[in-house]
C-alpha cells in the first residue's frame, strides 16, 4: 500500500512535469492500469488524481 506522503509527492511531481494537464495525465494512467487489470495501480492513480485536484484548486476565502 502506498503511504499518503508518497501520493502527495507523486501529485506534486506530476503537476511540476505536466502543469495544468496533470489531472488528465493521472486519469490516463488510471485507465491504463484498469486495462491491464492492475487494480492496485489503478487505485494508486485514483488517489494521485484526487491529490492533484486538491493541489490545483484555487484558494478559498476572500480576495484581497
Secondary structure as UniProt FT lines:
FT   HELIX           4..18
FT   HELIX           19..21
FT   HELIX           22..35
FT   TURN            36..37
FT   HELIX           39..56
//
